[in-house]
Amino acid sequence: MATAHIRASAYASETLRRMAQASNTTTAAALDTILRERERYDFFASAAEAYGTLSNSERAEASADVTEWDGTLLDGLEETEA
């Protein structure tokens, strides 16, 4: 894995060190995890914001689509297989 040096405040450095120690990992791995979690958070926050801009009819249509797709999940499976 390629590495790079970054400048960080004493607080950030110490916090990262403690988080890495608590999870029994390296600071690089802890930082990778933190960044991935933040990317995931940002993605879902953006999706929630976009959903919030939908009109009531658009929300109903999206809900109907999800219901229809959910109904296909068990297509062709016996009840005991599900």
N, C-alpha and C positions, 0 to 999 in steps of 0.2 A: 504494500500500500504506500503510495506516495504521501509525503508529509510536507507541511509548510509551517513556518513559525508565524504566529499572530501576536499582536500586542493585546493585552487584556489588563483590566484593572486588578488590583490586589484582591478585591472582593470576588470578581469573576474567577480568577485563578484559584483562590482558596475554595470557593464553592464547588467549582468543577473537580478539584482534587478530592474534596469530601464526598461528592456524589460518586466519583469513580471508586473510591475506597469502599463506600457502602455497598456498591454493586459488584465489588471484587473484579474490577476491570481496569483498563488503562484510561487515562484522561482522554486520549484520542477516541477510544471507543465510546466513552461516556458522552463526549461532545457530538459524535456522529448520531448517537441515539437521541440526544436532545434536539438536534437539528431536524432529524426525521420526524420526531413527534411534533415539532413546530410546523413543519411543512404539511403534515396531516391535519393539524388543527386549522391552519390557514385555508386548506382546501375545503374542509367541511364548513368553516365559517363563511366562506365565499358561496358555497352551495346554499347554505341557509339564507344568506342575504338575497341571492337570486330567487329562491323560492318565495321569499317574503314580498318580492315585487310582483308576483303573479296575481292576476285578478281572481275573484272567486270562481268564475267559470273555468279559468285555466287550471286552478287547483283541483277542481272537480274532475276535469279531463285527465290530469296527471294521476289522480287517485284511481280513476277508472282504468287507466293503462296499467298501473301497478297491480290492481286486482286481477286484471286479465292475465298478466304475466304470471302472477302467483298461481293461477288456475292451471297453467301449463306445466308447473313443476312436477306434478304427479301424473301427467299424461302417460298412459301405457303401463303404469305400475299397479299391481294388485294392492288392495288396502293393507294387507299384511306385510308388504314390502316397504311401505312408507315409514 
